[in-house]
Amino acid sequence: MILPLEIMREVISLITCGKTYKQILFASKSIYANNLYRRDKMCNHLWTLIKAQPDKGWEWGNILKNPNTKMEHIELIKNRKVLTFCGADIVENANFTLDFIERFMPAVDYELHRCTGWKLFDNPHLTFEYLENYIETLKNNSNLTDGTKKRYIRGILDAAVDNPGIKIEDIEDTMLEYEWNWEYAMANPNITEKFVEDNIELLKQYSFYQLSKNRAISMEYIESHCDYPWCWPAVALNPNLTIDFIKKYPKTPAGNWIWSNIFRGSIPTNDLDNYLSQLSPLELEEIMMWMGTDIVELEYMSHVSIPRFYRKEFLVTDILKTDSRYMAIASKSPNITMEDVKNHPEVLWSYSQLSCNQNLTFRFVLDNPLIEWSYISISANTFGL
């Protein structure tokens, strides 16, 4: 049975796997021709550009740590020396397993790993078993002094303590064996409110900044433990913060909310709009006074919700024409699309910064060959991943 094109489009719109999507597109000329936008959206823009323009000034260190680079792309790199010179960049890519990384950066090359800031232990594939075995092997290395071993282990634990692969039970069970960094531990996404309560006297000796913005900590818990030394600017960044909580507590124990942080947070734009529209002019003016010129810069940052009266249309048409300070900020902003760039040729866009823009596409680059693109920046562009 042949499905009508409309039904096929609906089915295709539900596919999230790029590989499956590509196979379906190439199975039908009509489907391929009628899905240009989503075809572009789901493709790997970085590697499409590398294949189309292999002789450009690519920065392979940036490419290897770019999340668009998968293990299968390694075979496409013709200059194999790149892998030797950029081993420290490979270690930062979450797509690479620990075994794969060790092919280019041997686990026993401790000094090299130290120079990367022990990035190996930021890898999401990390397990507590791997961590324990690594430390045990290091302890048994007769070529290292006791002082060097202690310094290395401290760096390793600092890097690993907030890794999602390290459970809070692992940390709790080894409190006497390992010197964990408790300030960093409070950033671990596996932390529990029970752990905090059971170890509050220990944790109170450290900054609560990481804990205050940790998704694992609910607003209800913060509310019921208001005697804890919460960092309220960080609470404003907590993904669990809601407009209802702000309505209930218009001021924090530390004073006014840090609205620049609230705009950076996870509260939906519509909720912010509705709340701000109900404030008196005096209350609104007070918020904007605390914001200062930050409101303009925030418009061009990622994951920022801006009230409706500070929308992009106003900023693009008025501010950017007169204030060059914001051109670079605007050009790399994920709130600025390639349509904006196309529709506003009067704006002196910074193309080196536009090369960093998450909305950049391989098609826009190829269609505009006269632009002086920064291929170093494109190498690092995650294209919205």
C-alpha positions in Angstrom: 0.0 0.0 0.0 1.3 3.5 -0.9 0.6 6.1 1.7 -0.5 9.6 0.6 2.3 12.2 0.8 0.5 14.1 3.6 0.5 11.0 5.8 4.1 10.3 5.0 5.1 13.8 6.0 3.3 13.3 9.3 5.1 10.0 9.9 8.4 11.5 9.0 7.9 14.5 11.3 7.9 12.0 14.3 11.4 10.5 13.5 14.1 11.8 15.7 17.0 9.5 14.6 19.0 11.3 11.9 20.2 8.0 10.4 16.7 6.6 10.0 15.5 9.9 8.7 18.2 10.0 6.0 17.4 6.4 4.9 13.7 7.3 4.4 14.5 10.5 2.5 16.7 8.7 0.0 14.0 6.1 -0.5 11.7 8.6 -2.3 12.5 11.5 -4.5 9.2 13.3 -3.6 9.8 13.0 0.1 13.4 14.2 -0.4 12.3 17.2 -2.4 9.5 18.2 0.1 11.5 18.0 3.3 14.3 20.5 2.7 13.9 22.4 6.0 13.8 19.3 8.3 16.4 17.6 6.2 18.8 20.5 6.9 17.8 20.6 10.5 18.6 16.9 11.2 21.8 16.7 9.2 25.3 16.9 10.7 26.2 20.4 9.7 29.8 20.3 10.8 30.8 17.2 9.0 28.7 18.1 5.9 30.8 21.3 5.7 34.1 19.4 6.3 33.3 17.0 3.5 32.2 19.9 1.2 35.2 22.1 2.0 38.0 19.9 3.2 40.7 22.5 2.4 39.4 25.3 4.7 41.2 26.3 7.8 39.7 23.7 10.1 40.8 23.5 13.7 41.0 19.8 14.5 41.2 20.2 18.2 37.8 22.0 18.2 36.4 19.4 15.8 37.5 16.4 17.9 35.8 17.8 21.1 32.7 18.9 19.2 29.6 16.8 20.1 28.9 16.6 16.3 31.9 14.4 16.0 31.1 10.7 16.6 33.4 7.7 16.7 32.6 6.8 13.1 34.0 10.3 12.0 37.4 9.4 13.2 37.9 7.1 10.2 37.2 10.1 7.9 40.3 12.0 9.2 43.0 11.5 6.5 45.8 13.1 8.5 46.2 10.5 11.3 48.8 12.7 13.0 45.9 14.9 14.1 44.7 12.2 16.5 48.1 12.1 18.1 48.5 15.8 18.5 44.9 16.3 19.6 44.5 13.5 22.1 43.7 16.0 24.9 40.7 17.2 22.8 39.4 13.7 22.2 39.1 13.2 25.9 36.5 16.1 26.2 34.1 14.5 23.7 31.3 12.7 25.4 30.6 10.6 22.3 33.9 8.7 22.9 34.1 5.8 25.3 36.9 5.5 27.8 38.4 2.5 26.0 38.4 4.5 22.7 40.0 7.5 24.4 42.8 5.3 25.8 43.8 4.4 22.3 45.0 8.0 21.8 45.7 9.0 25.4 47.0 6.0 27.5 45.6 5.9 31.0 49.1 5.7 32.5 50.1 9.0 30.9 49.2 10.8 34.1 51.0 14.0 33.4 49.2 14.4 30.1 45.8 13.8 31.7 46.7 16.3 34.5 47.4 18.9 31.8 43.9 18.5 30.5 42.5 19.1 34.0 41.7 15.4 34.3 39.0 15.8 31.7 38.9 12.0 31.4 36.9 12.0 34.6 34.3 14.4 33.1 33.4 11.8 30.6 29.8 10.6 31.0 30.9 7.0 30.5 32.8 7.1 33.7 31.9 4.5 36.3 32.9 4.3 39.9 34.6 0.9 39.2 36.8 2.6 36.5 37.6 5.4 38.9 38.7 3.0 41.7 40.8 0.9 39.4 42.5 4.0 37.9 43.4 5.2 41.4 44.6 1.8 42.5 46.9 1.5 39.4 48.2 5.0 40.1 49.0 4.1 43.7 50.9 1.1 42.6 53.1 3.0 40.2 56.6 2.9 41.5 57.8 5.7 39.2 55.8 8.3 41.0 56.6 9.8 44.4 54.1 9.7 47.2 53.6 13.5 46.9 52.9 13.3 43.2 50.4 10.4 43.7 48.6 12.4 46.3 48.4 15.4 44.1 47.2 13.4 41.1 44.5 11.6 43.1 43.2 14.9 44.5 42.9 16.3 41.0 41.1 13.1 39.8 38.6 13.1 42.6 37.9 16.8 42.1 37.1 16.2 38.5 35.0 13.0 39.1 33.0 14.1 42.1 30.2 15.8 40.1 30.1 13.3 37.2 26.7 11.7 36.7 28.4 8.4 36.6 29.4 8.7 40.2 26.5 7.9 42.5 26.1 9.7 45.8 26.2 6.3 47.5 29.7 5.8 46.1 30.8 9.1 47.6 29.2 8.4 50.9 30.7 4.9 51.2 34.2 6.2 50.6 34.1 9.3 52.7 36.9 8.0 54.9 39.0 6.6 52.1 39.0 9.5 49.6 39.3 13.2 50.1 36.3 14.4 48.2 35.8 18.0 47.4 32.4 18.7 49.1 31.8 22.0 47.4 32.1 20.2 44.0 30.1 17.2 45.3 27.1 19.5 45.8 27.0 19.9 42.0 26.5 16.1 41.5 23.1 15.5 39.9 22.7 12.3 41.9 22.8 14.1 45.2 19.7 13.6 47.3 17.9 15.8 49.8 18.4 13.0 52.4 22.2 13.1 51.8 22.2 16.9 52.4 20.2 16.5 55.6 22.3 13.7 56.9 25.6 15.6 56.2 24.4 19.2 56.7 27.0 20.1 59.3 29.8 19.0 57.0 28.3 20.7 54.0 27.7 24.0 55.8 31.5 24.4 55.9 31.4 25.0 52.1 29.7 27.3 49.7 26.1 26.4 48.9 26.3 27.9 45.4 26.3 24.5 43.5 23.7 22.9 45.7 21.4 25.9 45.4 21.1 25.6 41.7 21.2 21.7 41.6 18.1 20.3 39.9 18.0 17.6 42.5 17.0 20.2 45.1 13.3 21.2 45.1 11.8 24.5 46.0 9.8 22.7 48.7 13.1 21.5 50.3 14.6 25.0 50.1 11.4 26.4 51.6 11.3 24.0 54.5 15.0 24.4 55.3 15.3 28.2 55.1 17.9 28.1 57.9 20.4 26.5 55.5 22.9 28.9 54.0 21.4 29.0 50.5 23.0 31.1 47.8 19.9 33.0 46.5 21.5 34.2 43.3 22.1 30.5 42.5 18.5 29.6 43.6 17.4 31.9 40.8 19.2 29.5 38.4 17.6 26.4 39.9 15.5 24.6 37.1 12.8 23.9 39.7 12.2 27.6 40.4 8.7 28.7 39.3 6.8 32.0 39.0 4.5 30.8 41.8 7.5 30.6 44.1 8.6 34.1 43.2 5.0 35.3 43.7 5.0 33.7 47.1 8.4 35.2 48.0 8.8 38.5 46.1 12.0 39.0 48.0 14.6 36.5 49.2 16.2 36.4 52.6 19.2 38.0 50.9 17.1 40.8 49.4 15.8 41.3 45.8 15.9 38.4 43.4 18.7 38.5 40.8 16.5 38.9 37.8 19.3 38.5 35.3 19.7 35.0 36.7 16.0 34.3 36.5 16.0 35.3 32.9 18.9 32.8 32.4 16.9 30.1 34.1 14.2 27.7 33.0 11.0 29.6 33.7 8.9 29.7 30.5 8.8 33.0 28.8 5.0 33.2 28.8 5.0 32.8 32.6 7.5 35.6 32.9 5.5 37.8 30.6 2.3 37.2 32.5 4.0 38.0 35.9 5.8 41.1 34.7 2.7 42.5 32.9 0.8 42.4 36.3 3.4 44.5 38.1 3.0 48.2 38.7 5.2 50.5 36.7 7.2 51.2 39.9 7.8 47.5 40.6 8.8 46.9 37.0 11.1 49.9 37.1 12.8 48.5 40.2 13.4 45.1 38.4 14.9 46.9 35.4 16.9 49.1 37.6 18.5 46.0 39.1 19.0 44.6 35.7 20.7 47.8 34.3 22.2 47.3 30.8 22.3 43.6 31.4 18.9 43.3 29.9 20.3 44.1 26.5 23.1 41.6 26.7 20.8 38.9 28.0 18.7 39.1 24.9 21.7 37.7 23.0 22.6 34.9 25.4 21.4 31.3 25.2 18.6 29.9 27.3 17.3 33.3 28.3 13.7 34.4 28.6 13.1 38.1 27.9 9.9 40.0 28.6 7.8 40.9 25.5 8.7 44.6 25.6 12.4 43.7 25.2 11.9 41.5 22.2 14.5 40.8 19.5 12.7 42.9 16.8 13.2 46.0 18.9 16.9 45.3 19.5 17.8 44.3 16.0 16.1 47.3 14.3 17.1 50.0 16.8 20.0 49.1 19.0 22.3 47.2 16.5 22.1 50.1 14.0 23.5 52.5 16.5 25.5 50.6 19.1 28.4 48.6 17.8 29.1 47.2 21.3 26.3 44.6 20.8 27.1 43.5 17.3 29.4 40.7 18.3 27.1 39.6 21.1 24.1 39.6 18.7 25.9 37.8 15.9 26.6 34.7 17.9 23.3 34.7 19.8 21.0 31.7 19.4 18.2 34.2 19.5 19.3 35.5 16.2 18.5 33.3 13.2 19.9 33.2 9.7 16.6 34.7 8.6 17.4 37.7 10.8 20.8 38.1 9.1 19.3 37.7 5.7 16.5 40.2 6.4 18.7 42.9 8.0 21.6 43.5 5.6 21.9 47.1 7.1 23.3 45.6 10.3 27.1 45.2 10.4 27.1 41.6 11.5 30.3 40.2 13.0 30.9 37.2 10.7 33.6 35.8 12.9 30.9 35.6 15.7 28.2 34.5 13.3 30.4 31.5 12.7 29.7 30.6 16.4 25.9 31.0 16.0 24.0 27.8 16.9 21.5 28.6 14.1 24.2 28.6 11.4 23.6 25.9 8.8 25.9 24.2 6.2 23.6 25.5 3.5 23.9 29.2 4.7 27.7 28.9 4.7 27.8 27.3 1.2 25.3 29.8 -0.2 27.5 32.7 1.0 31.0 32.0 -0.1 32.0 35.7 -0.1 31.6 35.9 3.6 34.9 35.6 5.5 33.8 32.8 7.7 35.9 31.8 10.7 36.5 28.1 10.2 38.2 27.9 13.6 34.9 29.0 15.1 32.8 26.8 12.9 35.0 23.9 14.1 33.7 24.5 17.6 30.1 25.3 16.7 27.8 22.7 18.1 24.9 23.7 15.8 22.3 23.5 18.5 23.3 20.1 20.0 
